[in-house]
Amino acid sequence: MAALRRSLDEALRTQSVAQVLTRHALQAHYQPIVRLKDGMVMGHESLIRGPADSPLRAPDALFRAARAEGLTLRLEQACLNEGLRSWTSHGQDRRLFVNLSADSVVKLVESLTLTGVIQALDAFGVAPSALVIEITEHEHVADLPRLIEVASALRARGLRFALDDFGDGRSSLRLWAELLPEIVKIDKYFIRGVNSEAVKIQTLKGLARFAETFGTTLVAEGIETEAELRTVRDLGIELGQGYFLGLPDPLPATAVLAPAGEVIASAEIAVLPEMTRAAGAGITVERLVNIVAPIRPELSVDEVAKAFADSAELRGVALVENGRPVGLLNRQSFVDRYAKPYAKELYGRKPCIIFANTTPLLLDKHTGLDALTAVLTSSDQRYLADGFIVTEGGRYLGLGFGDQLVRVVTEARIEAARHANPLTFLPGNIPITEHIERLLESGGAFVACYGDLNDFKPYNDHYGYWRGDEMIRLVARTLVSHCDPRRDFVGHVGGDDFVVLFQSDDWLDRCERIVATFNEGARLLFDAEALARGGIEAEDRHGVMRFFKCTTLSVGAVPVRPGQFSRPEQVASAAAAAKHKAKLSSLGLAIEGA
């Protein structure tokens, strides 16, 4: 009898997605999304589970089976309905995050209309402003313009959008830039062990800069330890999600787990790992090669469209003739153009080269790190979207993609600058010396500038080190904002001493603006009484009280001619001498040899 019962149980167990949908056997679990500055639960993500004791219990297994059965869109719709139904039954008033592919979002609006979507939410008792749609399956966004159009219409009705698992290898900077989601969820790969991996620290800082540019809120996914939570919190990531904060559960949590709450409330800060130095030797384009079979330029547009449709992983394809590349087709650009009205009728039978970039970026596989950096900072940035072609002796080898290039170059340069100043985060003495060496070895002309503050010590003594640090940071911000990041190097020697290595032709104009801008900004750091008097009373180096003018900046510049110096210390000494002359000048600027 026991054997018969086990056999009957097995027969009744849900084995297919079709059965799951027919039996309404889905169950929503809700995982809290937490504001990391105070531990407030500001929302929940709806995570769907299949029937208990079923091989389809786990979401990955459920959706894998749905794809095999051709029921993905139906399953997504059912997950949405279950997530909304259970949510309202708990009387929640926080935000609800639901996962939908781009295709599902578009088809949902096309089938229900915008009014129908809002009416459906109203029937569930969910306000549009409380719903956040997480776009999944980034690499399968077949019609980005249509998604943006639909998203804009839904936004106008109060809904918000998020990108899920950003950085998992399928995510797209272009999708972030064009869709402009209110929220981006950072993939758990970058959170796991972040407290001990300096590269991940720098990656999160980089994503934070992107988020600031786009006005996006970041969510750190996959926080599973105290150390990870403390590190992410201290990096300024606004929101967090993960097992350490709260487990997925049918009943939405109203507070974070106690250990997480203690970390968030604690004044203890994380000690962030420092970068270990990477020489960058051996890094070449060959490391970025993706082996992708090329096509003939005479292949029809329709045939290429079929190739892209048959392979969701195909990001681009090279057009090759007699072994040599003659063009490049980027998937997204091709699909956008092919999806336009009458494009298929007009161009479908024509050669695909009419849709191609016939002047793509070509990089030999032996191209090294320095050349890669030059490519990254060039004025032609099409490769970030289109990718580039890797060659060997002029013959086609494979494809490379902009996100790979950015990652490799950024990681290598961050590694090389491990001695960054802790106050300004600018490169310190070792990177400065290395950069001067490279400039000297290049044989080109450049300008070495040494910046130093006048009467900074009295200011620091009078107002305290905290205000002094702000003055130093003002120097750093002023220098960086007036330099061309593609050509000019800004370093912090220490204290109030800075170095700028210019390759910009208009370096003199930049120096004049730097001095003027800083001097104007520095006045805002003095109190009204000091401004009225034009300075402060403070002790000099001999302990005698006397009057000092408001702090200003002096810059000494040395135009370095090819062959003039052979060692970095010679350049540094000449720049320091020019700085001393600048401090004696009423203009605050001195040019050696002028």
C-alpha positions in Angstrom: 0.0 0.0 0.0 2.8 2.4 0.8 4.4 1.8 -2.6 1.0 2.4 -4.3 0.5 5.6 -2.3 3.9 6.9 -3.3 3.1 6.1 -7.0 -0.2 7.9 -6.7 1.5 11.0 -5.1 4.0 11.0 -7.9 1.3 10.9 -10.5 -0.6 13.8 -8.9 2.6 15.9 -8.5 2.6 18.9 -10.9 5.0 18.1 -13.7 4.3 20.8 -16.3 3.9 24.5 -16.4 0.5 24.0 -18.2 -0.6 22.1 -15.1 0.7 24.8 -12.8 -1.3 27.4 -14.6 -4.5 25.4 -14.9 -4.4 24.6 -11.2 -3.5 28.1 -10.1 -0.7 26.5 -8.2 1.7 29.5 -8.0 2.5 31.2 -4.7 4.0 34.7 -4.2 6.8 35.3 -1.7 7.9 38.8 -0.9 11.5 39.9 -0.1 12.0 43.3 1.6 13.9 46.1 -0.1 15.5 48.2 2.6 16.7 51.8 2.8 20.3 51.3 4.1 20.7 54.6 5.9 18.0 53.9 8.5 16.8 50.3 7.9 13.3 51.2 6.7 11.5 48.6 4.5 10.4 50.7 1.6 9.1 47.9 -0.7 9.1 44.3 -1.6 9.9 42.2 -4.6 7.4 39.6 -5.6 9.2 36.3 -6.1 7.1 33.4 -7.4 7.3 29.8 -6.3 5.9 26.7 -8.0 4.0 24.0 -6.1 5.7 22.5 -3.1 7.3 19.1 -3.5 7.4 19.7 -7.3 10.4 19.8 -9.6 8.9 23.2 -10.7 9.2 24.7 -7.2 12.2 26.9 -7.9 11.7 29.9 -10.2 14.6 29.0 -12.5 13.2 25.5 -13.1 9.7 27.0 -13.6 10.7 29.4 -16.3 13.1 26.9 -17.9 10.1 24.6 -18.3 7.9 27.5 -19.5 10.4 28.2 -22.3 10.4 24.6 -23.4 6.6 24.5 -23.4 6.2 27.9 -25.1 4.4 29.3 -22.2 6.8 32.1 -21.0 4.4 35.0 -21.6 1.5 33.2 -20.0 3.6 32.3 -17.0 4.8 35.9 -16.6 1.2 37.1 -16.7 0.1 34.5 -14.1 3.1 35.5 -11.8 2.1 39.2 -12.1 -1.5 38.3 -11.2 -0.6 36.2 -8.2 1.9 38.8 -7.0 -0.7 41.5 -7.1 -3.5 39.3 -5.6 -1.5 38.1 -2.6 0.0 41.6 -2.0 -3.4 43.3 -1.6 -4.6 40.5 0.7 -2.0 41.6 3.2 -3.1 45.2 3.1 0.4 46.6 2.1 1.0 50.2 1.3 4.6 50.0 0.3 6.0 49.7 -3.2 5.7 46.3 -5.0 8.4 45.2 -7.4 7.3 42.8 -10.1 9.4 41.1 -12.8 8.4 41.3 -16.4 10.4 40.9 -19.6 10.3 43.8 -22.1 8.2 41.7 -24.4 5.6 41.0 -21.7 5.4 44.7 -20.8 4.7 45.7 -24.5 2.2 42.8 -25.1 0.4 43.6 -21.8 -0.3 47.2 -22.9 -1.2 46.1 -26.4 -3.7 43.6 -25.2 -5.3 45.5 -22.4 -4.6 49.1 -23.5 -3.2 51.7 -21.0 -6.6 52.3 -19.6 -7.2 48.5 -19.2 -3.9 48.2 -17.3 -4.8 50.9 -14.8 -8.3 49.4 -14.4 -6.7 46.0 -13.7 -4.5 47.5 -11.0 -7.5 49.2 -9.6 -9.4 45.9 -9.5 -6.5 44.5 -7.4 -6.5 47.5 -5.2 -2.9 48.6 -6.2 -2.1 52.2 -6.9 0.0 52.7 -10.1 2.5 54.8 -8.1 3.1 51.8 -5.8 4.1 49.4 -8.6 7.7 49.1 -9.9 8.2 47.0 -13.1 11.6 45.2 -13.1 12.7 44.6 -16.7 14.3 41.2 -16.9 16.0 39.4 -19.8 17.8 42.6 -21.0 19.4 40.8 -23.9 16.0 40.0 -25.4 14.8 43.6 -25.8 13.9 43.2 -29.5 12.2 46.5 -30.0 13.8 49.1 -27.7 12.0 52.1 -29.2 8.6 50.4 -28.6 9.6 49.5 -25.0 10.6 53.2 -24.4 7.3 54.4 -25.9 5.2 52.0 -23.7 7.3 52.8 -20.6 6.8 56.5 -21.1 3.0 56.0 -21.3 2.9 53.9 -18.2 5.1 56.4 -16.3 2.6 59.1 -17.2 0.1 57.0 -15.3 2.3 56.7 -12.2 4.2 53.4 -12.7 8.0 53.2 -12.2 10.6 51.0 -13.9 13.7 49.2 -12.7 16.5 47.2 -14.4 17.1 43.8 -12.8 20.5 42.1 -12.3 22.5 44.9 -13.8 26.0 43.8 -14.5 25.3 40.1 -14.9 26.8 40.1 -18.5 23.4 40.5 -20.2 22.7 44.1 -19.0 23.1 47.1 -21.3 24.3 50.6 -20.6 22.3 51.7 -23.6 19.1 50.3 -22.1 19.9 52.2 -18.9 20.7 55.4 -20.8 17.6 55.3 -23.1 15.0 53.8 -20.8 16.1 55.9 -17.9 14.7 53.6 -15.2 14.0 55.1 -11.8 15.8 52.2 -10.2 18.7 49.9 -11.1 19.4 46.7 -9.2 23.0 45.7 -9.1 23.7 42.1 -9.7 24.6 40.0 -6.6 28.0 39.1 -8.2 29.3 42.6 -7.4 27.9 42.4 -3.8 29.2 38.9 -2.9 32.5 39.4 -1.0 32.6 43.2 -1.8 34.1 43.9 1.6 37.3 42.1 0.6 37.5 42.8 -3.2 38.8 46.2 -4.2 37.8 45.8 -7.8 34.1 45.4 -6.8 34.4 48.5 -4.6 35.6 50.5 -7.6 32.8 49.0 -9.8 30.2 50.0 -7.3 31.6 53.5 -7.2 31.5 53.7 -10.9 27.9 52.5 -11.0 27.1 55.2 -8.4 28.5 57.8 -10.7 26.4 56.5 -13.6 23.4 56.6 -11.3 24.1 60.2 -10.3 24.3 61.1 -14.0 21.0 59.5 -14.9 19.2 60.3 -11.7 18.8 56.7 -10.8 18.4 55.0 -7.4 20.6 51.9 -6.9 19.6 48.7 -5.1 22.4 46.3 -4.0 21.1 42.7 -4.5 22.3 39.6 -2.7 23.5 41.1 0.6 24.1 38.0 2.7 26.7 39.0 5.4 27.2 41.6 7.9 30.4 42.7 6.2 28.7 43.1 2.8 25.9 45.2 4.3 28.3 47.4 6.2 30.5 48.0 3.1 27.5 48.7 0.7 26.0 51.1 3.2 29.3 53.0 3.6 29.6 53.2 -0.2 26.4 55.2 -0.2 24.2 52.7 -2.1 20.7 53.8 -1.2 18.8 50.5 -1.1 19.6 46.9 -0.3 18.1 43.4 -0.7 19.2 40.0 0.3 19.0 37.2 2.9 20.8 39.1 5.6 18.2 41.9 5.4 15.1 39.7 5.0 14.1 36.3 3.6 11.4 35.8 0.9 8.2 34.9 2.7 4.5 34.7 1.8 3.9 37.3 4.5 5.7 40.6 3.7 8.1 41.7 6.4 7.6 45.1 8.0 11.2 45.3 9.5 14.7 44.1 8.7 16.1 41.1 10.5 17.6 42.0 13.8 21.3 41.5 13.0 20.9 43.7 9.9 19.2 46.4 11.9 22.2 46.4 14.3 24.6 46.9 11.5 22.6 49.7 10.0 22.2 51.5 13.3 25.9 51.1 14.2 28.3 54.0 13.8 31.2 51.6 13.0 32.4 51.9 9.4 33.8 49.4 7.0 37.5 49.3 6.3 37.6 49.2 2.5 40.2 47.1 0.8 43.0 48.8 -1.1 43.7 48.0 -4.7 46.7 45.8 -5.4 48.9 47.2 -8.1 48.6 45.7 -11.6 51.4 46.3 -14.1 49.0 46.0 -17.0 51.7 44.1 -18.9 50.3 41.4 -21.2 46.8 42.9 -21.5 46.0 43.0 -25.2 42.9 43.0 -27.4 43.3 39.3 -27.8 41.9 39.0 -24.3 38.6 40.5 -25.5 38.1 38.4 -28.6 34.6 36.8 -29.1 34.7 34.1 -31.8 31.7 35.0 -34.0 31.4 33.5 -37.5 31.4 36.3 -40.1 29.0 36.7 -43.0 29.3 37.7 -46.7 28.4 41.4 -47.5 26.0 40.2 -50.2 23.9 38.3 -47.8 20.3 39.7 -47.8 18.9 41.9 -45.0 16.2 39.3 -44.5 18.7 36.5 -44.0 20.6 38.6 -41.4 17.3 39.3 -39.6 16.6 35.6 -39.5 20.1 35.0 -38.1 19.5 37.5 -35.3 16.1 36.1 -34.6 17.5 32.5 -34.4 20.3 33.4 -32.0 19.4 35.6 -29.0 23.0 35.6 -28.0 24.3 37.2 -31.2 25.2 40.8 -30.4 26.7 41.6 -33.7 28.3 40.1 -36.9 31.2 41.1 -39.1 31.0 41.4 -42.9 34.1 39.8 -44.4 35.3 39.6 -48.0 38.4 37.5 -48.8 39.2 37.2 -45.2 39.2 40.9 -44.5 36.5 42.8 -42.7 34.5 45.3 -44.7 31.7 46.2 -42.3 30.0 45.5 -39.0 26.3 44.9 -38.1 25.3 45.6 -34.5 22.2 43.7 -33.4 20.3 46.5 -31.7 21.0 49.1 -34.5 20.0 46.5 -37.2 16.8 45.5 -35.4 15.8 49.1 -34.8 16.2 49.9 -38.5 14.6 46.7 -39.7 11.6 47.2 -37.4 10.7 50.6 -39.0 7.6 50.7 -41.2 8.1 49.2 -44.7 11.8 48.4 -44.0 11.3 44.7 -44.7 9.6 45.5 -48.0 12.1 48.1 -49.1 15.3 46.5 -48.0 14.6 42.8 -47.2 16.2 41.4 -50.4 19.0 43.9 -50.7 22.6 43.2 -49.5 23.0 43.6 -45.8 26.0 45.9 -46.2 23.5 48.7 -46.7 22.7 48.4 -43.0 26.3 48.0 -41.9 28.9 50.4 -40.4 31.4 50.3 -43.2 34.1 52.1 -41.2 34.1 50.0 -38.0 36.9 50.2 -35.4 39.6 47.7 -36.3 42.0 46.5 -33.6 44.9 44.1 -34.1 44.9 41.3 -31.4 48.3 42.5 -30.2 47.1 46.0 -29.4 48.2 46.8 -25.8 46.8 48.5 -22.8 48.1 52.0 -23.6 46.6 51.9 -27.1 43.3 50.6 -25.6 43.2 53.5 -23.3 43.6 55.9 -26.2 40.8 54.1 -28.0 38.6 54.4 -25.0 39.1 58.2 -24.7 38.9 59.0 -28.4 36.3 61.3 -29.8 34.6 58.5 -31.8 32.6 56.6 -29.3 30.5 54.5 -31.7 32.3 51.3 -30.6 30.6 51.5 -27.2 27.3 50.6 -28.9 28.5 48.9 -32.1 31.5 46.9 -30.8 34.7 46.5 -32.8 36.4 44.0 -35.0 39.6 42.2 -33.9 42.1 41.3 -36.6 45.3 39.4 -36.9 47.6 40.8 -39.6 44.6 42.6 -41.2 42.5 39.4 -41.4 39.3 38.9 -39.4 39.7 37.1 -36.1 36.6 37.9 -34.0 34.5 40.7 -32.4 35.0 42.8 -29.3 32.4 44.8 -27.4 32.5 48.2 -25.8 31.5 47.1 -22.3 34.3 44.6 -22.3 36.8 47.2 -23.3 35.6 49.7 -20.7 35.8 47.1 -18.0 39.3 45.9 -18.9 40.8 49.3 -19.2 39.1 50.7 -16.1 40.2 47.8 -13.9 43.7 48.0 -15.2 44.0 51.7 -14.6 42.4 51.5 -11.1 44.9 48.7 -10.2 47.8 50.9 -11.4 46.7 53.8 -9.1 46.6 52.0 -5.8 48.4 54.9 -4.0 45.4 57.3 -4.4 45.2 60.1 -1.9 42.6 59.2 0.7 41.2 62.8 0.9 40.8 63.6 -2.8 41.1 60.1 -4.3 43.5 61.5 -6.8 46.6 59.5 -7.9 49.6 59.9 -5.6 53.3 60.0 -6.0 53.8 56.6 -7.7 51.2 57.0 -10.4 52.4 60.6 -10.9 56.0 59.4 -11.5 54.9 56.6 -13.8 52.8 59.0 -15.9 55.8 61.4 -16.2 57.9 58.5 -17.3 55.4 57.5 -20.0 55.2 61.1 -21.2 59.0 61.3 -21.4 59.2 58.0 -23.2 56.6 59.0 -25.7 58.9 61.8 -26.9 56.0 64.3 -27.1 55.7 67.8 -25.6 53.7 68.3 -22.5 53.3 70.9 -19.6 54.1 70.0 -16.0 52.3 72.2 -13.5 52.8 72.3 -9.7 50.0 73.8 -7.7 50.3 75.0 -4.1 48.1 77.1 -1.7 49.2 80.4 -0.3 48.6 80.9 3.4 46.9 77.6 3.9 48.5 76.7 7.2 47.0 79.8 9.0 43.6 78.9 7.6 43.9 75.3 8.7 45.0 76.4 12.2 42.3 79.0 12.5 39.3 77.0 11.3 40.4 73.5 12.1 41.4 70.4 10.0 37.8 69.7 8.9 37.6 73.0 7.1 41.1 72.6 5.9 40.2 69.3 4.3 37.3 71.0 2.5 39.8 73.6 1.1 42.0 70.7 -0.2 39.0 69.0 -1.8 38.1 72.3 -3.4 41.6 72.4 -5.1 41.0 68.8 -6.3 37.6 69.5 -7.7 38.7 72.7 -9.4 41.7 71.0 -11.1 39.7 68.0 -12.3 36.8 70.2 -13.6 39.1 72.3 -15.7 41.2 69.5 -17.2 40.4 67.3 -20.2 40.2 63.7 -18.7 41.2 62.3 -22.1 44.5 64.2 -22.1 45.4 65.7 -18.8 46.6 63.9 -15.6 45.7 65.3 -12.2 47.7 64.0 -9.2 47.9 64.8 -5.5 51.4 64.8 -4.1 50.1 65.4 -0.5 49.0 68.2 1.8 48.2 71.2 -0.4 50.5 70.2 -3.2 49.1 69.1 -6.6 50.5 68.2 -10.0 48.8 68.5 -13.4 50.4 67.1 -16.5 48.8 68.8 -19.5 48.7 67.5 -23.0 45.9 70.0 -23.9 46.9 72.7 -26.3 45.0 75.3 -24.3 46.8 74.5 -21.1 47.6 78.2 -20.3 43.9 79.2 -20.5 43.0 76.3 -18.3 45.6 77.3 -15.7 44.3 80.9 -15.6 40.7 79.6 -15.1 41.9 77.2 -12.4 43.5 80.0 -10.4 40.6 82.3 -10.8 37.9 79.7 -10.1 39.7 78.4 -7.0 40.4 81.9 -5.6 36.7 82.8 -6.0 35.5 79.5 -4.4 38.0 79.7 -1.5 36.5 83.0 -0.3 33.2 81.1 0.4 35.1 79.0 3.0 35.9 82.1 5.1 33.4 83.7 7.5 31.9 87.2 7.0 34.3 88.9 9.4 37.4 87.5 7.6 36.0 88.5 4.2 35.4 92.0 5.4 39.0 92.3 6.6 40.4 90.4 3.6 42.0 87.8 5.8 42.5 86.4 9.3 44.7 86.7 12.3 46.8 83.6 13.1 50.2 82.5 14.3 53.0 82.3 11.8 55.6 79.5 11.8 57.4 81.2 14.6 54.4 81.4 16.9 53.8 85.2 16.3 50.3 86.4 15.7 50.0 88.3 12.4 47.6 89.0 9.6 47.2 86.6 6.6 45.3 87.3 3.4 42.6 84.9 2.3 44.0 81.6 0.9 44.8 81.6 -2.8 46.3 79.2 -5.3 49.6 79.5 -7.1 50.5 77.4 -10.2 53.9 77.1 -11.7 54.1 75.7 -15.2 57.0 74.1 -17.1 56.5 73.5 -20.8 58.5 70.3 -21.4 60.1 70.0 -24.9 61.0 66.6 -26.4 64.4 65.6 -25.1 64.6 68.4 -22.5 64.5 66.0 -19.5 65.3 62.3 -19.2 64.1 61.5 -15.7 60.8 62.2 -13.8 62.6 63.8 -10.9 64.0 66.4 -13.2 60.5 67.4 -14.3 59.3 67.5 -10.7 62.1 69.7 -9.6 61.6 72.1 -12.5 57.8 72.3 -11.7 58.5 72.9 -8.0 60.9 75.8 -9.0 58.2 77.3 -11.2 55.7 77.0 -8.3 58.0 79.0 -6.0 58.1 81.8 -8.7 54.3 81.7 -8.9 54.0 82.3 -5.2 55.9 85.5 -5.6 53.8 86.6 -8.5 50.7 88.8 -8.1 49.0 86.8 -10.7 49.5 83.4 -9.0 50.8 81.9 -12.2 54.4 81.6 -13.4 55.7 79.9 -16.6 59.2 78.7 -16.6 61.1 80.2 -19.6 58.4 82.8 -20.3 
